Amino acid sequence: MTLKGTENLKKEHDCIVVGAGLGGLTCANRLATAGHSVLLLEQHFQLGGLAAWFRRKKHIFDVALHGFPVGMKKTCRKYWNKEMADNIVPLEGIKFDNPQFSISTTYEREDFTRLLDQKFGVDRATVEQFFDAARSMTFTDDDSMTTRQFLSQFFPGRTDVWRLLMEPITYANGSTLDDPAVSYCIVFSNFMSKGVYTFRGGTDLIIKMMEEQLERNGVDVRTKALVEKITVEDGKVTGVIANGRHLRCRSVVSNGNLRTTILKMLPPGVISPEFREKTEKVRMNNSSCQVYMGIKEGETIDPATGDLLFTSTAEEFDAEKMLDKHVTSRTFSIYYPTGRPGHNRYTIVSSTNARYQDWAGLPLDRYENDKQALAEDTLVHLEKYVPGVRDKIDHLEVATPTTFQRYTLHVGGSSFGTKFEGLQISRGIHDEVPGLFHTGSVAIIMSGWLGAANYGVIVANEVDRYIREQSQVAPSAG
């Protein structure tokens, strides 16, 4: 049973996990199954991080685009349970609509090969070479080649092809053509294996199932528990300060923002000047705006509309333009009752990439006016795909980068963590401060549902090794 606050805790834990995003949840579960005592602290009133949901009237809204590769099925089966994995199902209605092309696709390698060959006129051998090269990349590869350079090797000057290959990944994790190709190739190839999947039953169900398993495995889960500081003694982590209390442990895993963890939560002087300088240079990824629309009871949406609609009025793919407050590109996620058994309502979520600075610090009246303008513009564009949609809606709500910042505490309301250079910092923090680890959305690769969960597993294995090594050099407490 998840409790609020930090009362009635045991004297010390093997590990405290700070933050209950998918990385933190998976890390905590993995450590508990390895036999360690784990305390999971989440500042919000519910678990999940950006894998979140909320209720309005009789609607349940899933926050953010939650399509993920089929690999999530394997991850859930191996590190959570079979029931969870069995609820991961394919999304088959993926559509693109922009000035360069309008297509429907299953969003996997075989179908993309067909489209590139037959619709875009690309030599099939070139397409195969592209897919093989993308698939061969790993996160340890050289990161000096940009995605623009990589795509130009196979499709020089073909901005229409670039758009097909790039635009959904930009929506999914904020990638640009000037980011390292390795980050793009890993995420893209994961999707291309078998297409896009989602969780039948909604975000609330998968988080509920995770919470129940954490309880069965003995993890002490606490919400409304804000970690302010990480404590360090004699060069090693000793605990955290949460809700004003010192909670002792042998290791800490931060599932919080990377820059905040290192630059604000650690005591002064515990990291080297060189490491601090590198951390300060880590760039945050962009944020998002969302428009949530609930459909009246009794109203329906034609299934032929699709599940994910990647739409744009921009003449060509432009990641910077996708961030502009004057929106040209948006993804519509259509949620049908079949995706949430037992719930008979339809919802639509419009997602647009956004810059935090365009929304932060606005006077309240300007902020509300800009939200209303975004909502109105969204309805105008949605009308093309769902005719008469205005009359079908009984609830409409807008979230901005400041909304994400308020609920997640991420720097700049970042929806996708850090740029690629954040991976080296995230992986290296334990060498600077023994006993401190980080798991979270970094480097684009470790973002999204699958990336976050898998990174939680990777870090849990490292923490397990550290705890066992410490047990060999010193007797455990008690």
C-alpha positions as CSV (number, residue, x, y, z in Angstrom):
1,M,0.0,0.0,0.0
2,T,1.4,3.4,-1.0
3,L,1.6,5.8,1.8
4,K,2.0,9.6,1.9
5,G,5.0,11.3,3.5
6,T,8.0,10.0,5.3
7,E,6.7,8.9,8.7
8,N,7.2,5.4,10.2
9,L,10.1,4.3,8.0
10,K,12.8,1.8,8.9
11,K,16.1,3.1,10.2
12,E,18.1,2.5,6.9
13,H,17.5,1.0,3.5
14,D,19.9,-0.6,1.0
15,C,18.7,1.9,-1.6
16,I,16.5,4.9,-1.9
17,V,15.0,5.6,-5.3
18,V,14.2,9.3,-5.8
19,G,11.3,9.7,-8.3
20,A,8.7,7.2,-9.6
21,G,8.9,7.6,-13.3
22,L,9.1,4.4,-15.3
23,G,12.9,4.3,-14.8
24,G,12.6,4.7,-11.0
25,L,9.7,2.2,-10.8
26,T,11.5,-0.5,-12.8
27,C,14.8,0.1,-10.9
28,A,13.1,-0.2,-7.5
29,N,11.3,-3.4,-8.6
30,R,14.5,-5.0,-9.9
31,L,16.4,-4.2,-6.8
32,A,13.7,-5.6,-4.6
33,T,13.6,-8.9,-6.5
34,A,17.4,-9.0,-6.0
35,G,16.7,-9.1,-2.2
36,H,17.5,-5.5,-1.3
37,S,15.4,-3.2,1.0
38,V,14.2,-0.3,-1.2
39,L,12.4,2.9,-0.4
40,L,10.8,4.7,-3.3
41,L,10.1,8.4,-2.8
42,E,7.8,10.4,-5.2
43,Q,7.1,14.1,-4.7
44,H,3.8,13.9,-6.7
45,F,0.6,12.4,-5.4
46,Q,0.7,9.6,-8.0
47,L,3.3,7.4,-9.5
48,G,4.4,7.2,-13.1
49,G,6.2,10.5,-13.8
50,L,5.2,11.5,-17.3
51,A,3.5,8.1,-17.7
52,A,0.5,9.9,-16.1
53,W,-3.2,10.2,-16.4
54,F,-6.0,12.4,-14.9
55,R,-9.8,12.3,-14.6
56,R,-12.2,15.0,-15.7
57,K,-16.0,14.4,-15.5
58,K,-16.3,10.8,-16.8
59,H,-13.1,10.9,-18.9
60,I,-9.7,9.4,-18.2
61,F,-7.0,11.2,-20.1
62,D,-3.6,9.7,-20.8
63,V,-0.8,12.3,-20.6
64,A,1.5,12.5,-23.6
65,L,1.9,10.2,-26.6
66,H,2.4,6.7,-25.2
67,G,3.2,4.6,-28.3
68,F,6.3,2.5,-27.8
69,P,8.2,-0.3,-29.6
70,V,7.3,-4.0,-29.2
71,G,10.4,-4.3,-26.9
72,M,8.3,-3.0,-24.1
73,K,6.4,-6.3,-24.1
74,K,9.6,-8.2,-23.5
75,T,10.8,-5.7,-20.8
76,C,7.5,-6.0,-18.9
77,R,7.4,-9.8,-19.1
78,K,11.0,-10.1,-17.9
79,Y,11.1,-7.4,-15.3
80,W,7.5,-7.0,-14.2
81,N,5.0,-9.8,-15.0
82,K,3.3,-11.7,-17.8
83,E,-0.1,-10.1,-17.2
84,M,1.4,-6.7,-17.9
85,A,3.1,-7.8,-21.0
86,D,-0.1,-9.4,-22.3
87,N,-1.9,-6.1,-22.2
88,I,0.6,-4.5,-24.7
89,V,-1.1,-4.5,-28.1
90,P,-0.3,-3.0,-31.5
91,L,-1.6,0.3,-32.8
92,E,-2.3,-0.3,-36.5
93,G,-3.8,3.0,-37.7
94,I,-0.8,5.2,-38.1
95,K,-1.3,8.1,-40.6
96,F,0.8,11.0,-42.0
97,D,-0.8,14.1,-43.6
98,N,1.4,17.0,-44.7
99,P,2.0,19.0,-47.9
100,Q,4.6,16.4,-49.1
101,F,2.5,13.2,-48.7
102,S,-0.5,11.6,-47.1
103,I,-0.1,7.9,-46.2
104,S,-1.3,5.2,-43.9
105,T,1.2,2.7,-42.5
106,T,1.7,0.0,-40.0
107,Y,5.0,1.8,-39.1
108,E,7.4,-1.2,-39.4
109,R,10.3,-2.0,-41.7
110,E,8.4,-4.1,-44.2
111,D,5.8,-1.5,-44.8
112,F,8.3,1.4,-44.8
113,T,10.4,-0.5,-47.4
114,R,7.3,-0.9,-49.6
115,L,6.4,2.8,-49.2
116,L,9.9,4.1,-49.9
117,D,10.2,1.8,-52.9
118,Q,6.7,2.2,-54.5
119,K,5.6,5.7,-53.3
120,F,8.8,7.6,-52.9
121,G,10.7,5.9,-55.7
122,V,13.8,5.0,-53.7
123,D,15.9,2.1,-54.9
124,R,15.1,-0.9,-52.8
125,A,18.7,-1.9,-52.2
126,T,19.4,1.6,-50.8
127,V,16.5,1.3,-48.5
128,E,17.8,-2.1,-47.2
129,Q,21.2,-0.6,-46.7
130,F,19.7,2.3,-44.7
131,F,17.8,0.0,-42.4
132,D,20.8,-2.3,-41.9
133,A,23.0,0.6,-41.0
134,A,20.5,2.1,-38.6
135,R,19.9,-1.2,-36.9
136,S,23.6,-1.9,-36.4
137,M,24.2,1.2,-34.2
138,T,24.5,1.0,-30.4
139,F,24.7,3.7,-27.8
140,T,28.5,3.1,-27.4
141,D,29.1,4.1,-31.0
142,D,30.8,7.3,-32.2
143,D,28.3,10.2,-31.7
144,S,30.0,12.7,-34.1
145,M,27.8,11.9,-37.1
146,T,24.5,13.8,-37.1
147,T,21.2,12.4,-38.2
148,R,21.3,14.9,-41.1
149,Q,24.6,13.4,-42.3
150,F,23.4,9.9,-41.8
151,L,20.2,10.4,-43.9
152,S,22.1,12.3,-46.5
153,Q,24.3,9.2,-47.1
154,F,21.2,7.3,-48.3
155,F,18.7,9.9,-49.4
156,P,20.6,13.1,-50.4
157,G,18.2,16.0,-50.8
158,R,15.1,13.9,-50.3
159,T,13.4,16.1,-47.6
160,D,10.2,14.1,-48.2
161,V,11.9,10.9,-47.2
162,W,13.6,12.6,-44.3
163,R,10.2,13.7,-43.1
164,L,8.8,10.2,-43.2
165,L,11.7,8.8,-41.3
166,M,12.2,11.6,-38.9
167,E,9.0,13.4,-37.9
168,P,7.5,10.8,-35.6
169,I,10.8,10.4,-33.8
170,T,10.9,14.1,-33.2
171,Y,7.4,14.0,-31.8
172,A,8.4,11.0,-29.6
173,N,11.6,12.3,-28.1
174,G,12.6,15.7,-29.4
175,S,15.3,14.5,-31.9
176,T,16.5,16.9,-34.5
177,L,18.5,16.4,-37.7
178,D,21.5,17.9,-35.9
179,D,21.5,15.5,-33.0
180,P,23.8,12.4,-33.1
181,A,22.7,9.8,-35.6
182,V,23.2,7.0,-33.0
183,S,20.3,8.4,-30.9
184,Y,18.0,8.5,-33.9
185,C,19.0,5.1,-35.3
186,I,18.4,3.2,-32.0
187,V,15.0,4.6,-31.4
188,F,13.9,4.4,-35.0
189,S,15.1,0.8,-35.4
190,N,13.2,-0.2,-32.2
191,F,10.0,1.0,-33.7
192,M,10.7,-0.5,-37.1
193,S,11.0,-4.0,-35.7
194,K,7.3,-4.6,-35.4
195,G,5.6,-1.2,-35.3
196,V,3.9,0.9,-32.6
197,Y,2.4,-0.6,-29.5
198,T,0.4,0.7,-26.6
199,F,-1.0,-0.5,-23.3
200,R,-4.6,-1.8,-23.3
201,G,-6.4,-0.5,-20.2
202,G,-4.6,2.9,-20.1
203,T,-1.7,4.4,-18.2
204,D,-3.6,4.2,-14.9
205,L,-3.9,0.4,-15.2
206,I,-0.2,-0.2,-15.9
207,I,0.9,2.0,-13.1
208,K,-1.6,0.3,-10.8
209,M,-0.2,-3.1,-11.8
210,M,3.4,-1.8,-11.1
211,E,2.4,-0.4,-7.8
212,E,0.8,-3.7,-6.7
213,Q,4.0,-5.7,-7.7
214,L,6.2,-3.3,-5.9
215,E,4.1,-3.9,-2.8
216,R,4.3,-7.7,-3.2
217,N,8.1,-7.4,-3.5
218,G,8.4,-5.4,-0.4
219,V,9.2,-1.9,-1.7
220,D,8.2,0.9,0.6
221,V,6.5,3.4,-1.7
222,R,5.8,6.9,-0.5
223,T,4.2,9.8,-2.4
224,K,4.1,13.5,-1.4
225,A,7.8,12.9,-0.3
226,L,10.0,15.6,-1.8
227,V,13.7,14.9,-1.7
228,E,15.6,18.2,-1.2
229,K,19.1,17.0,-0.7
230,I,21.4,13.9,-1.1
231,T,23.7,13.5,1.8
232,V,27.3,12.4,1.5
233,E,29.8,11.5,4.2
234,D,33.5,10.6,3.6
235,G,33.0,10.7,-0.1
236,K,30.0,8.2,-0.2
237,V,26.3,8.6,-0.3
238,T,24.6,8.2,3.1
239,G,21.0,9.1,2.5
240,V,18.6,11.9,1.5
241,I,16.8,14.8,3.1
242,A,13.1,14.3,2.3
243,N,10.3,16.4,3.8
244,G,12.9,17.8,6.2
245,R,14.0,14.4,7.5
246,H,17.3,12.6,7.1
247,L,16.7,9.1,5.7
248,R,19.7,6.9,5.7
249,C,20.7,4.4,3.0
250,R,23.6,2.7,1.4
251,S,22.9,3.9,-2.1
252,V,20.7,6.5,-3.9
253,V,19.2,6.2,-7.4
254,S,17.9,9.5,-8.7
255,N,15.1,9.3,-11.3
256,G,14.9,13.0,-11.2
257,N,16.2,15.6,-13.6
258,L,19.9,15.0,-14.2
259,R,21.0,18.6,-13.8
260,T,18.9,19.1,-10.7
261,T,20.3,16.0,-9.1
262,I,23.9,17.0,-9.6
263,L,23.9,20.8,-9.4
264,K,21.2,21.3,-6.7
265,M,20.8,18.2,-4.6
266,L,24.4,17.3,-3.8
267,P,26.5,19.1,-1.1
268,P,29.0,21.7,-2.4
269,G,32.4,20.3,-3.3
270,V,31.6,16.6,-3.7
271,I,32.0,16.6,-7.4
272,S,35.1,17.7,-9.3
273,P,35.1,21.1,-11.1
274,E,35.5,19.3,-14.4
275,F,32.4,17.2,-13.8
276,R,30.4,20.2,-12.7
277,E,31.4,22.1,-15.8
278,K,30.4,19.2,-18.1
279,T,27.1,18.9,-16.3
280,E,26.4,22.6,-16.6
281,K,26.8,22.2,-20.4
282,V,24.3,19.4,-20.7
283,R,21.4,20.7,-22.8
284,M,17.8,20.0,-21.9
285,N,15.5,18.6,-24.5
286,N,12.3,20.5,-25.4
287,S,8.9,20.3,-23.8
288,S,5.4,19.9,-25.0
289,C,1.9,21.3,-25.2
290,Q,-1.1,19.1,-25.1
291,V,-4.8,19.7,-25.8
292,Y,-7.1,17.1,-24.1
293,M,-10.5,16.6,-25.6
294,G,-13.3,14.4,-24.1
295,I,-16.1,13.2,-26.3
296,K,-19.6,13.3,-25.1
297,E,-21.3,10.1,-24.0
298,G,-23.1,8.6,-26.9
299,E,-20.9,10.3,-29.5
300,T,-18.4,8.1,-31.5
301,I,-15.4,8.5,-33.7
302,D,-15.0,6.4,-36.9
303,P,-12.3,3.8,-36.4
304,A,-11.1,4.6,-39.9
305,T,-9.8,7.9,-38.5
306,G,-6.8,6.1,-37.2
307,D,-4.9,5.8,-33.9
308,L,-2.0,8.2,-34.4
309,L,-2.2,11.1,-36.9
310,F,1.1,12.9,-37.6
311,T,-0.1,16.1,-39.2
312,S,1.6,19.2,-40.4
313,T,1.0,22.3,-42.6
314,A,4.7,23.0,-42.9
315,E,6.1,22.7,-46.4
316,E,9.1,20.5,-45.2
317,F,10.2,18.9,-42.0
318,D,11.7,21.4,-39.7
319,A,12.4,20.5,-36.0
320,E,12.8,24.1,-35.0
321,K,9.5,25.1,-36.6
322,M,7.8,22.2,-34.8
323,L,8.7,24.0,-31.6
324,D,7.2,27.3,-32.6
325,K,4.3,28.7,-30.6
326,H,2.6,29.3,-34.0
327,V,1.9,25.6,-34.4
328,T,2.4,24.0,-37.8
329,S,2.8,20.3,-36.7
330,R,0.8,18.3,-34.2
331,T,0.1,14.6,-33.4
332,F,-3.5,13.5,-32.7
333,S,-3.8,10.5,-30.5
334,I,-7.3,8.9,-30.8
335,Y,-8.3,6.8,-27.8
336,Y,-11.2,4.4,-28.5
337,P,-13.2,2.4,-25.9
338,T,-11.6,-0.8,-27.1
339,G,-8.3,0.5,-25.7
340,R,-9.7,0.9,-22.2
341,P,-12.1,-2.1,-21.7
342,G,-15.1,-1.3,-19.5
343,H,-14.9,2.4,-20.3
344,N,-17.2,3.6,-23.1
345,R,-15.8,7.1,-23.7
346,Y,-13.6,8.4,-26.6
347,T,-10.9,10.9,-26.0
348,I,-8.4,12.8,-28.3
349,V,-5.1,14.2,-27.2
350,S,-3.2,16.7,-29.5
351,S,0.5,16.9,-28.8
352,T,2.9,19.6,-30.0
353,N,6.5,20.1,-29.3
354,A,7.2,23.4,-27.5
355,R,9.7,25.7,-25.8
356,Y,9.5,26.4,-22.1
357,Q,10.6,30.0,-22.5
358,D,7.6,30.7,-24.8
359,W,5.2,30.0,-22.0
360,A,7.1,30.7,-18.7
361,G,6.7,34.1,-17.1
362,L,3.7,35.3,-19.0
363,P,1.2,37.4,-17.2
364,L,-1.8,35.3,-16.2
365,D,-4.2,36.9,-18.7
366,R,-1.8,36.4,-21.6
367,Y,-1.1,32.8,-20.6
368,E,-4.8,32.0,-20.5
369,N,-5.4,33.8,-23.8
370,D,-2.5,31.9,-25.4
371,K,-3.9,28.6,-24.1
372,Q,-7.3,29.4,-25.6
373,A,-5.7,30.3,-28.9
374,L,-3.9,27.0,-29.0
375,A,-7.1,25.1,-28.2
376,E,-9.0,27.0,-31.0
377,D,-6.3,26.3,-33.5
378,T,-6.2,22.7,-32.6
379,L,-10.0,22.3,-33.1
380,V,-9.7,24.0,-36.5
381,H,-7.1,21.5,-37.7
382,L,-8.8,18.5,-36.0
383,E,-12.0,19.2,-38.0
384,K,-10.3,17.9,-41.1
385,Y,-10.0,14.5,-39.6
386,V,-13.0,14.4,-37.3
387,P,-15.8,16.4,-38.9
388,G,-18.1,18.1,-36.5
389,V,-15.7,17.5,-33.6
390,R,-16.7,20.7,-31.8
391,D,-20.2,19.4,-31.2
392,K,-18.9,16.1,-30.0
393,I,-16.7,17.5,-27.2
394,D,-17.8,18.1,-23.6
395,H,-14.5,18.7,-22.0
396,L,-11.4,20.6,-23.3
397,E,-8.2,21.3,-21.4
398,V,-4.7,22.6,-22.3
399,A,-1.4,21.7,-20.7
400,T,1.8,23.7,-21.5
401,P,5.5,23.3,-20.6
402,T,4.9,25.1,-17.4
403,T,2.3,22.5,-16.5
404,F,4.9,19.8,-17.0
405,Q,7.4,21.7,-15.0
406,R,4.9,22.1,-12.1
407,Y,4.1,18.4,-11.9
408,T,7.4,16.8,-12.7
409,L,9.9,19.5,-11.5
410,H,11.9,18.9,-14.6
411,V,14.1,21.8,-15.7
412,G,12.3,23.7,-18.4
413,G,9.4,21.3,-18.2
414,S,11.4,18.9,-20.4
415,S,9.3,16.1,-21.8
416,F,12.3,14.2,-23.1
417,G,15.1,14.7,-20.6
418,T,18.5,15.8,-21.9
419,K,20.4,15.8,-25.2
420,F,22.9,13.1,-26.0
421,E,25.7,14.5,-23.9
422,G,23.6,13.8,-20.8
423,L,24.3,10.1,-21.1
424,Q,28.0,10.4,-20.2
425,I,27.1,12.4,-17.1
426,S,24.3,10.1,-16.0
427,R,26.6,7.1,-16.4
428,G,29.5,8.8,-14.7
429,I,28.0,10.2,-11.6
430,H,28.8,7.1,-9.6
431,D,32.5,7.5,-10.2
432,E,32.3,11.0,-8.8
433,V,30.1,10.1,-5.8
434,P,30.2,6.4,-4.9
435,G,26.7,5.1,-4.1
436,L,24.9,7.7,-6.2
437,F,23.3,6.5,-9.5
438,H,21.0,8.1,-12.0
439,T,18.3,6.7,-14.2
440,G,16.0,8.8,-16.3
441,S,15.3,10.3,-19.7
442,V,18.8,11.1,-21.1
443,A,20.4,11.2,-24.5
444,I,17.2,10.6,-26.3
445,I,18.0,6.8,-26.3
446,M,16.9,6.4,-22.7
447,S,13.6,8.3,-23.2
448,G,10.1,7.1,-23.9
449,W,8.5,4.2,-22.0
450,L,10.8,1.5,-23.3
451,G,14.0,3.5,-23.0
452,A,13.2,4.7,-19.4
453,A,12.2,1.2,-18.2
454,N,15.3,-0.4,-19.8
455,Y,17.6,2.2,-18.3
456,G,16.1,1.4,-14.9
457,V,17.1,-2.2,-15.3
458,I,20.6,-1.3,-16.4
459,V,21.1,1.0,-13.3
460,A,19.5,-1.5,-11.0
461,N,22.1,-4.1,-11.9
462,E,24.9,-1.6,-11.2
463,V,23.4,-0.7,-7.8
464,D,23.0,-4.4,-6.9
465,R,26.7,-4.9,-7.7
466,Y,27.7,-1.9,-5.6
467,I,25.6,-2.9,-2.6
468,R,27.0,-6.4,-2.6
469,E,30.6,-5.1,-2.9
470,Q,30.0,-2.8,0.1
471,S,28.7,-5.7,2.1
472,Q,31.9,-7.6,1.5
473,V,34.2,-4.7,2.7
474,A,32.1,-3.8,5.8
475,P,29.6,-5.6,8.0
476,S,26.0,-4.6,7.4
477,A,24.2,-2.5,10.0
478,G,22.8,-4.7,12.8
